Amino acid sequence: MFSDSSAQQTARQSAQRLLRAGITDGELQTLARSPEAKVRAAVAEHPGTPLMTLLRLAEDASSDVRIGLARNRRESIPLEVREDLAKDRNVDVVYALIDNPAVPDALIAKLGRHLHKEYAKAARARIAAVKAGTWAPAAPAAEAVAEPVPEVPSFPTVEAPAPRPAPATSAARADALDVLLGAKR
């Protein structure tokens, strides 16, 4: 349904559209059990997802789901969950965590001292940009989905011309064929 590898962004957008603003906790819990990783990732990223559901999604086998949780801008997610995400083996999970404004600066500073040079560099860059007042996190996926729907142009209907009657005799057919082929004019 959503897992077409050639259209990952489309799958994410489709899943985000499912998660409208008025979605209920029960619907979120149901979607969190979806067999589609992109749907579970969208649920993990949704700020209204119940905390118990987020805790279950933090242990999901799919890195896309953990990336979605790392992007979640809900500030009430326990620090322990974010610390576990900071230890994730998938680099995209850690980068999503560094780009999330809801992640406490103390955890970002801890990542800035990490042995992994790229994590540390990204975390230190965020800390420096925050101090300078120039840091702007990436736009949340829900805002990125709000794309204008292109208007489909309407074309006037054209009626097909009435079919020509077929020539009645074989000589007439042969003459018509000669005209079509350019032999006779």
Secondary structure, 3 states (H helix, E strand, C coil): CCCCHHHHHHHHHHHHHHCCCCCCHHHHHHHHCCCCHHHHHHHHHCCCCCHHHHHHHCCCCCHHHHHHHHHCCCCCCCHHHHHHHHCCCCHHHHHHHHCCCCCCHHHHHHHHCCCCHHHHHHHHHHHHHHHHCCCCCCCCHHHHHCCCCCCCCCCCCCCCCCCCCCCCCHHHHHHHHHHHHCCCC
